[in-house]
Amino acid sequence: MADDPKTVPPAVIEQIPSTTGSLSALASAHAPFLYFDSVPNYGFNAGVANLSLEAVRFTASPTGQGVMADRVTVAHLRMSIDAVRALKAAIEGIELLATPAAGGQRN
């Protein structure tokens, strides 16, 4: 027997973001922080750019003698060409901020 639509309450749906074009703090709350040391490979396939990010980690060696360093993949980024251009512009902006201006102070 099917439910009578007059007696079934409507499902409550949260709209994220609630305002078109704005950033949702609620939906952004659990976004990961990524740290990486290198980008060992990248490519472009079927209109999608890809980057692999790696970090170096240091752990005690299994023998207890010293420290062992290895590399681990921490993320696989996939993006459109428009996103590549936005990422490139952001990186170039960071490089400008990190470059000392005349007089030795940062920009």
N, C-alpha and C positions, 0 to 999 in steps of 0.2 A: 504494500500500500504506500503510495507516494505521499510525501509531506505536503500539507496544504500551505501554499506560499503565504497565506494570510496569517498563519500561526507561527511560522518560522521567523525568528528575528534576523535582521540582516547581519552579516558578518562585519565585525569592526576591522577596518584596514587602516593602518597608519601609512600616510603618504610621506615618503622620504625622498627628496627634501619636500617639505610642506609648501615651500614657495618656489615656483619655477625659476631656475637660474641661480638659486642661492646654494650655499654649501650647508649641508646638514651636519650639525655637530653630533647628533645622535648616531647617524650612520657612519661617521668618521671616528668614533670613539675607540674602535678596536683595530684601526689600521696599523699594520706592523711598521716598526722602525727597522730599516735595513742598513747594515754596515757591511762594506765590502772593501777588499784590498786590490782587486784586479778584475778586469773584464777580459778573460782569456779567449773568448770567441764571440763572434757576432755574424749576422747574416740577414738576408732578405729573401723571402720565399712566398710566392703567391700573394704579393701585396702586403705582407706582414713582416716588419722588422723584428729581429730577435737579438737579445743580448743575454749572456750568461754571466752572473756575478759570483765571484769567489772571495772567501775570506781565509786567512791563515789562522790556524788555531794551535795553541801550545798546550801540551799535556805531558804529564810525567811518563817517561818511557816504561814499558812493561817490566823491564828488569830493575827499575828503581834507580837507574844510573843516568841522571840527567833529564833533559827535556826533549821531547819529540815535537817537531813541527810538521803539520800536514795541511793540505788545502782542502776546503769543502765548498761545494756549490751552495750558495745561500738563496739564490733566486734565479728564475728564468723570466726575463722581461719580454713581453710581446706587445707590439704597438703599431699603429698606423703611421704612414709617412708624416701626417700632420703632427702626431705626437712626437715623432723623432725630431721634427723642427722645433717644437716647443721645448723638448728636453735639451737640445743643442743650445738654444737661446738662453735657457736657465744656466747651463754649465758655463757658457761664455760670460754671463753676468757675474757668476761666482768668481771666475778667474779674474775679471776686472776688479772686483771687490778685494781680492786677495793680493793683487799686484800693488807694490808700494808706489805711491805717487812721488813726484819730484819733492825732495826734502825728506824722504824716508818714511813718511807716514802712510798708513793704508788708506785706500780710497774710501 
